[in-house]
């Protein structure tokens, strides 16, 4: 007999599976796939910050206590895969820089969340994000293909979804950031521009366009959030919208990679 407690937990388990769907567990086999995984590293820096904040504020939606260690494990695994595959000297050097930054951050992320640590953690994750973005661009350049460029753009949308949500969670937690409004506005502006670019791309098939349209609907919640002056916070709704975007953009990015093999 299935216990009611198990049924209650099923949505969270299913959601976590979906968020990590399409993530290859094997070695990298193409430059487009390398761009995809390098781009996913950018997303994970922001996803981990969001999950750290959710645990800190005791918000259990989507089970951040379980998904945070999964994010850390995935970052480790993909970094190792990228270092084993990438041959470009510049990209390889950049990946070493990512590893140097990541090692001390990993210990903090896996420790008990404390508001006193968040300012330093956010700054360190910003540096890691920049380093991961640099390595993604270098791997994209080494790929020498238009598919690499579109995979990079599509993959970056995953990061922006988590960045917007992460910034919101810090605000809900009561973390003061004088640059909050600017950071959020910039992330939303970049997301909107990239979304339009993807919809207009000749590489976007009917199937991809269908997923992008779903992304547009989920993104509406962020537009409302950005325009609202209300002090009533809705962290679970914003997190759900961000996770929906992440799920769809994971699929879209995978389809771009698959379409060019």
HELIX and SHEET records of a PDB file:
HELIX    1   1 UNK A    4  UNK A   19  1                                  16    
HELIX    2   2 UNK A   31  UNK A   56  1                                  26    
HELIX    3   3 UNK A   64  UNK A   85  1                                  22    
HELIX    4   4 UNK A   89  UNK A  109  1                                  21    
HELIX    5   5 UNK A  115  UNK A  143  1                                  29    
HELIX    6   6 UNK A  146  UNK A  173  1                                  28    
HELIX    7   7 UNK A  180  UNK A  200  1                                  21    
HELIX    8   8 UNK A  206  UNK A  227  1                                  22    
HELIX    9   9 UNK A  235  UNK A  259  1                                  25    
END                                                                             
